[in-house]
Amino acid sequence: MAEVHRRQNESLEDMLKRFRRECAKDGIYAEIKKRRYYVPPSVRKKQKEAKKKLKIKGREKTCL
């Protein structure tokens, strides 16, 4: 959980900017995006396999 305390003489905009940076660093935005919709385990497995194949295919191209 990102937590930001107001510094002395800090504007609200600056504090909000620091909070957003902390959220991005902690991966909160990625987690929200991932959990936005329910994805069944079978679909997750297929997506994982497809991602793995693309990664391997990319490595093969760089080796040639």
OpenMM code with the backbone's topology and positions (N, CA, C; nanometers):
from openmm import Vec3, app, unit

residues = "MET ALA GLU VAL HIS ARG ARG GLN ASN GLU SER LEU GLU ASP MET LEU LYS ARG PHE ARG ARG GLU CYS ALA LYS ASP GLY ILE TYR ALA GLU ILE LYS LYS ARG ARG TYR TYR VAL PRO PRO SER VAL ARG LYS LYS GLN LYS GLU ALA LYS LYS LYS LEU LYS ILE LYS GLY ARG GLU LYS THR CYS LEU".split()
positions = [
    Vec3(0.0842, -0.1176, 0.0000),
    Vec3(0.0000, 0.0000, 0.0000),
    Vec3(0.0888, 0.1241, 0.0000),
    Vec3(0.0663, 0.2108, -0.0948),
    Vec3(0.1434, 0.3339, -0.1051),
    Vec3(0.0937, 0.4330, -0.0001),
    Vec3(0.1880, 0.4936, 0.0670),
    Vec3(0.1531, 0.5893, 0.1713),
    Vec3(0.2407, 0.7124, 0.1554),
    Vec3(0.1779, 0.8298, 0.1543),
    Vec3(0.2501, 0.9543, 0.1353),
    Vec3(0.2060, 1.0520, 0.2435),
    Vec3(0.3031, 1.1123, 0.3093),
    Vec3(0.2743, 1.2137, 0.4105),
    Vec3(0.3130, 1.3501, 0.3554),
    Vec3(0.2353, 1.4490, 0.3915),
    Vec3(0.2600, 1.5838, 0.3410),
    Vec3(0.3862, 1.6417, 0.4033),
    Vec3(0.4714, 1.6943, 0.3176),
    Vec3(0.5933, 1.7605, 0.3625),
    Vec3(0.5626, 1.9073, 0.3910),
    Vec3(0.6515, 1.9686, 0.4628),
    Vec3(0.6325, 2.1091, 0.4963),
    Vec3(0.6378, 2.1936, 0.3690),
    Vec3(0.5413, 2.2822, 0.3542),
    Vec3(0.5299, 2.3730, 0.2389),
    Vec3(0.5170, 2.2982, 0.1062),
    Vec3(0.4550, 2.1832, 0.1064),
    Vec3(0.4355, 2.1061, -0.0166),
    Vec3(0.2932, 2.1259, -0.0660),
    Vec3(0.2795, 2.1499, -0.1947),
    Vec3(0.1464, 2.1695, -0.2509),
    Vec3(0.0763, 2.0344, -0.2669),
    Vec3(-0.0545, 2.0411, -0.2809),
    Vec3(-0.1342, 1.9201, -0.2981),
    Vec3(-0.0976, 1.8490, -0.4283),
    Vec3(-0.0689, 1.9273, -0.5323),
    Vec3(-0.0325, 1.8684, -0.6617),
    Vec3(0.0975, 1.7885, -0.6524),
    Vec3(0.1943, 1.8431, -0.5793),
    Vec3(0.3220, 1.7730, -0.5628),
    Vec3(0.3043, 1.6447, -0.4823),
    Vec3(0.2204, 1.6519, -0.3802),
    Vec3(0.1954, 1.5344, -0.2978),
    Vec3(0.1242, 1.4261, -0.3791),
    Vec3(0.0289, 1.4682, -0.4621),
    Vec3(-0.0427, 1.3739, -0.5471),
    Vec3(0.0517, 1.3099, -0.6491),
    Vec3(0.1445, 1.3889, -0.7020),
    Vec3(0.2432, 1.3378, -0.7970),
    Vec3(0.3312, 1.2312, -0.7311),
    Vec3(0.3733, 1.2568, -0.6062),
    Vec3(0.4535, 1.1581, -0.5335),
    Vec3(0.3738, 1.0312, -0.5075),
    Vec3(0.2443, 1.0474, -0.4758),
    Vec3(0.1591, 0.9315, -0.4505),
    Vec3(0.1450, 0.8461, -0.5762),
    Vec3(0.1224, 0.9094, -0.6891),
    Vec3(0.1095, 0.8352, -0.8154),
    Vec3(0.2391, 0.7621, -0.8497),
    Vec3(0.3514, 0.8267, -0.8238),
    Vec3(0.4812, 0.7648, -0.8493),
    Vec3(0.5003, 0.6414, -0.7611),
    Vec3(0.4605, 0.6526, -0.6338),
    Vec3(0.4701, 0.5392, -0.5412),
    Vec3(0.3807, 0.4242, -0.5876),
    Vec3(0.2598, 0.4566, -0.6325),
    Vec3(0.1678, 0.3531, -0.6811),
    Vec3(0.2256, 0.2813, -0.8021),
    Vec3(0.2848, 0.3568, -0.8932),
    Vec3(0.3449, 0.2963, -1.0117),
    Vec3(0.4626, 0.2081, -0.9724),
    Vec3(0.5431, 0.2546, -0.8779),
    Vec3(0.6603, 0.1783, -0.8341),
    Vec3(0.6192, 0.0486, -0.7642),
    Vec3(0.5112, 0.0531, -0.6872),
    Vec3(0.4642, -0.0650, -0.6152),
    Vec3(0.3872, -0.1621, -0.7046),
    Vec3(0.3551, -0.1209, -0.8275),
    Vec3(0.2830, -0.2079, -0.9194),
    Vec3(0.1338, -0.2114, -0.8940),
    Vec3(0.0809, -0.1116, -0.8271),
    Vec3(-0.0616, -0.1095, -0.7948),
    Vec3(-0.1456, -0.0934, -0.9207),
    Vec3(-0.1028, -0.0066, -1.0136),
    Vec3(-0.1788, 0.0146, -1.1362),
    Vec3(-0.1843, -0.1127, -1.2206),
    Vec3(-0.0751, -0.1841, -1.2276),
    Vec3(-0.0726, -0.3096, -1.3037),
    Vec3(-0.1652, -0.4127, -1.2402),
    Vec3(-0.1676, -0.4167, -1.1078),
    Vec3(-0.2542, -0.5112, -1.0368),
    Vec3(-0.4013, -0.4778, -1.0594),
    Vec3(-0.4353, -0.3495, -1.0586),
    Vec3(-0.5738, -0.3076, -1.0836),
    Vec3(-0.6145, -0.3470, -1.2248),
    Vec3(-0.5272, -0.3227, -1.3204),
    Vec3(-0.5563, -0.3557, -1.4597),
    Vec3(-0.5754, -0.5065, -1.4759),
    Vec3(-0.4924, -0.5838, -1.4063),
    Vec3(-0.4998, -0.7291, -1.4158),
    Vec3(-0.6295, -0.7829, -1.3543),
    Vec3(-0.6748, -0.7230, -1.2462),
    Vec3(-0.7932, -0.7714, -1.1760),
    Vec3(-0.9231, -0.7070, -1.2207),
    Vec3(-0.9180, -0.6235, -1.3215),
    Vec3(-1.0372, -0.5513, -1.3651),
    Vec3(-1.1498, -0.6457, -1.4055),
    Vec3(-1.1161, -0.7504, -1.4780),
    Vec3(-1.2142, -0.8489, -1.5220),
    Vec3(-1.1680, -0.9874, -1.4787),
    Vec3(-1.2639, -1.0739, -1.4490),
    Vec3(-1.2311, -1.2101, -1.4096),
    Vec3(-1.1863, -1.2875, -1.5325),
    Vec3(-1.0757, -1.3553, -1.5186),
    Vec3(-1.0241, -1.4403, -1.6256),
    Vec3(-1.0155, -1.5818, -1.5698),
    Vec3(-1.0892, -1.6759, -1.6308),
    Vec3(-1.0862, -1.8136, -1.5818),
    Vec3(-0.9454, -1.8731, -1.5898),
    Vec3(-0.9163, -1.9688, -1.5033),
    Vec3(-0.7831, -2.0304, -1.5018),
    Vec3(-0.7420, -2.0901, -1.6363),
    Vec3(-0.8367, -2.1479, -1.7095),
    Vec3(-0.8023, -2.2081, -1.8385),
    Vec3(-0.7545, -2.1017, -1.9378),
    Vec3(-0.8194, -1.9871, -1.9374),
    Vec3(-0.7798, -1.8789, -2.0277),
    Vec3(-0.6449, -1.8217, -1.9851),
    Vec3(-0.6238, -1.8078, -1.8543),
    Vec3(-0.4953, -1.7589, -1.8040),
    Vec3(-0.3823, -1.8504, -1.8485),
    Vec3(-0.4076, -1.9814, -1.8436),
    Vec3(-0.3061, -2.0790, -1.8832),
    Vec3(-0.2737, -2.0653, -2.0321),
    Vec3(-0.3779, -2.0477, -2.1153),
    Vec3(-0.3565, -2.0312, -2.2592),
    Vec3(-0.2778, -1.9033, -2.2889),
    Vec3(-0.3103, -1.7954, -2.2179),
    Vec3(-0.2389, -1.6697, -2.2370),
    Vec3(-0.0927, -1.6833, -2.1968),
    Vec3(-0.0690, -1.7541, -2.0882),
    Vec3(0.0673, -1.7745, -2.0408),
    Vec3(0.1484, -1.8542, -2.1430),
    Vec3(0.0875, -1.9587, -2.1993),
    Vec3(0.1553, -2.0404, -2.3004),
    Vec3(0.1858, -1.9575, -2.4254),
    Vec3(0.0894, -1.8749, -2.4689),
    Vec3(0.1098, -1.7926, -2.5876),
    Vec3(0.2225, -1.6921, -2.5644),
    Vec3(0.2258, -1.6338, -2.4466),
    Vec3(0.3313, -1.5377, -2.4130),
    Vec3(0.4677, -1.6060, -2.4128),
    Vec3(0.4709, -1.7281, -2.3617),
    Vec3(0.5944, -1.8054, -2.3569),
    Vec3(0.6451, -1.8350, -2.4984),
    Vec3(0.5519, -1.8726, -2.5894),
    Vec3(0.5893, -1.9021, -2.7274),
    Vec3(0.6454, -1.7783, -2.7968),
    Vec3(0.5819, -1.6626, -2.7745),
    Vec3(0.6305, -1.5393, -2.8357),
    Vec3(0.7701, -1.5039, -2.7857),
    Vec3(0.7927, -1.5266, -2.6583),
    Vec3(0.9229, -1.4965, -2.5996),
    Vec3(1.0307, -1.5845, -2.6622),
    Vec3(1.0004, -1.7126, -2.6789),
    Vec3(1.0949, -1.8067, -2.7396),
    Vec3(1.1194, -1.7699, -2.8855),
    Vec3(1.0124, -1.7335, -2.9570),
    Vec3(1.0234, -1.6961, -3.0971),
    Vec3(1.1115, -1.5717, -3.1130),
    Vec3(1.0980, -1.4775, -3.0223),
    Vec3(1.1804, -1.3565, -3.0256),
    Vec3(1.3271, -1.3870, -3.0029),
    Vec3(1.3545, -1.4807, -2.9146),
    Vec3(1.4933, -1.5206, -2.8888),
    Vec3(1.5544, -1.5872, -3.0107),
    Vec3(1.4741, -1.6682, -3.0815),
    Vec3(1.5245, -1.7370, -3.2003),
    Vec3(1.5623, -1.6370, -3.3086),
    Vec3(1.4840, -1.5305, -3.3239),
    Vec3(1.5129, -1.4303, -3.4265),
    Vec3(1.6436, -1.3574, -3.3971),
    Vec3(1.6699, -1.3305, -3.2705),
    Vec3(1.7921, -1.2584, -3.2355),
    Vec3(1.9158, -1.3459, -3.2506),
    Vec3(1.8993, -1.4762, -3.2407),
    Vec3(2.0130, -1.5681, -3.2522),
    Vec3(2.0555, -1.5887, -3.3968),
    Vec3(1.9655, -1.5695, -3.4908),
    Vec3(1.9978, -1.5934, -3.6317),
    Vec3(2.0754, -1.4848, -3.6927),
] * unit.nanometer
topology = app.Topology()
chain = topology.addChain("A")
for resn in residues:
    res = topology.addResidue(resn, chain)
    for name in ("N", "CA", "C"):
        topology.addAtom(name, app.Element.getBySymbol(name[0]), res)
